Amino acid sequence: MSYQIKQPSGFPSLPPGHINALELAPELHSMADTLLYKIHMADSLEQLKWTHGRADGFALGLNVAERLTLWQADYLMACYAAARKKCEVRLKAIADACQCKAAVFSETAALNAAI
């Protein structure tokens, strides 16, 4: 079975989640999508790093097993990296909001204690 890639326009400016540009076997496509979903849905930076590492290992493993060319593996890893960056921004925004709420709560508690 041949695994061809649909040539995307502008590989470096690849939007996240374009795994569909790779024509993978159904079971590989399912795993690639699952890993991308898990990266998007990570709820901590540790989970995000672990899942991204697993996803990169999956792509490199497919290359070693000669199921993907190096270019295809790089493309898949670029999709995972773009998803990771997007998720990192989301998680950092949540962390900043929590710190802001904690600071307000702490300030309010200090004022109430002083009364």
C-alpha positions as CSV (number, residue, x, y, z in Angstrom):
1,M,0.0,0.0,0.0
2,S,1.4,3.4,-0.9
3,Y,1.2,6.3,1.4
4,Q,1.2,9.5,-0.6
5,I,0.9,13.0,0.6
6,K,-1.3,15.7,-0.8
7,Q,1.1,18.6,-1.3
8,P,0.0,21.4,1.1
9,S,0.5,25.0,0.0
10,G,3.2,26.5,2.3
11,F,4.4,23.8,4.6
12,P,6.1,26.3,7.0
13,S,2.9,28.2,7.5
14,L,0.9,25.0,8.1
15,P,-2.2,25.6,10.2
16,P,-2.6,23.2,13.1
17,G,-4.5,20.0,12.5
18,H,-3.9,19.3,8.8
19,I,-3.3,15.6,9.4
20,N,-5.9,15.0,6.7
21,A,-3.3,16.1,4.1
22,L,-1.5,12.8,4.8
23,E,-3.0,9.8,3.2
24,L,-2.5,7.3,6.0
25,A,-3.9,3.8,6.5
26,P,-7.2,4.1,8.6
27,E,-5.6,2.7,11.8
28,L,-2.7,5.1,11.5
29,H,-4.9,8.0,10.7
30,S,-7.1,7.2,13.7
31,M,-4.0,7.1,16.0
32,A,-2.6,10.4,14.5
33,D,-6.0,12.1,15.1
34,T,-6.3,10.7,18.6
35,L,-2.9,12.0,19.6
36,L,-3.7,15.4,18.0
37,Y,-6.9,15.5,20.0
38,K,-5.1,14.6,23.2
39,I,-2.6,17.4,22.6
40,H,-5.5,19.9,22.1
41,M,-7.3,18.7,25.2
42,A,-4.4,18.5,27.7
43,D,-5.3,20.1,31.0
44,S,-1.8,20.7,32.3
45,L,1.6,21.5,30.9
46,E,3.0,18.2,32.1
47,Q,0.3,16.3,30.4
48,L,0.8,18.4,27.3
49,K,4.6,17.7,27.2
50,W,4.0,13.9,27.8
51,T,1.4,13.7,25.0
52,H,3.4,15.7,22.6
53,G,6.5,13.5,23.2
54,R,4.3,10.4,22.6
55,A,3.0,11.9,19.4
56,D,6.4,12.8,18.1
57,G,7.6,9.2,19.0
58,F,4.6,7.9,17.0
59,A,5.6,9.9,13.9
60,L,9.3,8.9,14.2
61,G,8.4,5.3,14.8
62,L,6.3,5.3,11.6
63,N,9.3,6.6,9.7
64,V,11.6,4.0,11.2
65,A,9.1,1.3,10.3
66,E,9.0,2.8,6.8
67,R,5.3,3.5,7.0
68,L,6.0,7.2,6.4
69,T,8.7,9.0,4.6
70,L,10.9,11.4,6.6
71,W,9.1,14.3,5.0
72,Q,5.7,12.9,6.0
73,A,6.9,12.3,9.6
74,D,8.2,15.9,9.7
75,Y,4.8,17.1,8.5
76,L,3.0,15.1,11.1
77,M,5.4,16.4,13.8
78,A,4.8,20.0,12.6
79,C,1.0,19.4,13.1
80,Y,1.7,18.2,16.6
81,A,4.0,21.1,17.4
82,A,1.5,23.7,16.2
83,A,-1.2,22.1,18.3
84,R,1.2,22.1,21.3
85,K,1.9,25.8,20.9
86,K,-1.8,26.6,20.7
87,C,-2.5,24.5,23.8
88,E,0.4,26.1,25.7
89,V,-1.0,29.5,25.1
90,R,-4.4,28.4,26.4
91,L,-3.0,26.7,29.5
92,K,-0.8,29.8,30.3
93,A,-3.8,32.1,29.9
94,I,-5.8,29.9,32.3
95,A,-2.9,29.9,34.8
96,D,-2.6,33.6,34.6
97,A,-6.3,34.1,35.2
98,C,-6.1,31.7,38.2
99,Q,-3.1,33.7,39.6
100,C,-5.0,36.9,39.2
101,K,-8.1,35.5,41.0
102,A,-5.8,34.2,43.8
103,A,-4.3,37.6,44.2
104,V,-7.7,39.3,44.4
105,F,-8.9,36.6,46.9
106,S,-5.7,37.0,49.0
107,E,-6.1,40.8,49.0
108,T,-9.8,40.5,50.0
109,A,-9.0,38.1,52.7
110,A,-6.3,40.4,54.1
111,L,-8.7,43.3,54.1
112,N,-11.4,41.3,55.9
113,A,-8.9,40.1,58.5
114,A,-7.9,43.7,59.2
115,I,-11.5,44.6,59.9
